């Protein structure tokens, strides 16, 4: 099962530079053309499923506008115990 993640973009800092969009391996980011920040930029957002929470978008963001979250999944108890 692939990892699942999501991001939050801080509209105060995002300037719509698109660096996160071009760096996203699963290609799930785009500019939100229906929203404007208080500074007049279209912020990035996830537009489809597939985010893995890899955090590459946050690493390349020059304004630290992205916070990444990753879903934690626990292995089944039998697999963790050695799978007798």
C-alpha positions, -999 to 999 in steps of 0.1 A, spaced: 0 0 0 16 33 -10 20 60 16 -7 87 18 0 123 26 -14 158 22 -2 194 24 -13 227 38 -2 258 20 1 290 40 -15 317 18 5 344 36 37 331 22 28 313 -11 36 335 -41 26 310 -68 61 304 -81 52 268 -91 85 253 -79 66 228 -58 44 218 -88 74 210 -110 92 191 -81 62 169 -71 70 133 -81 33 121 -83 23 153 -101 -7 161 -78 -1 198 -73 -14 228 -93 -21 264 -88 -56 271 -75 -70 294 -102 -102 299 -82 -85 314 -52 -63 345 -46 -41 352 -16 -42 386 1 -11 395 -20 -29 386 -52 -13 352 -60 -28 319 -69 -16 294 -42 -7 258 -49 -29 230 -38 -35 193 -42 -59 187 -71 -61 149 -71 -53 118 -50 -18 105 -50 2 126 -25 27 104 -7 39 130 18 74 129 5 79 165 14 99 174 -17 75 203 -24 82 218 11 120 214 6 120 233 -27 96 261 -15 117 292 -12 92 308 12 85 278 35 48 280 27 41 243 27 35 220 56 35 183 48 16 156 66 19 118 62 -5 92 73 10 67 97 0 31 92 8 3 116 19 -31 105 -4 -60 114 5 -75 148 14 -108 133 39 -92 108 55 -71 136 59 -102 158 77 -122 131 47 -138 114 48 -172 130 
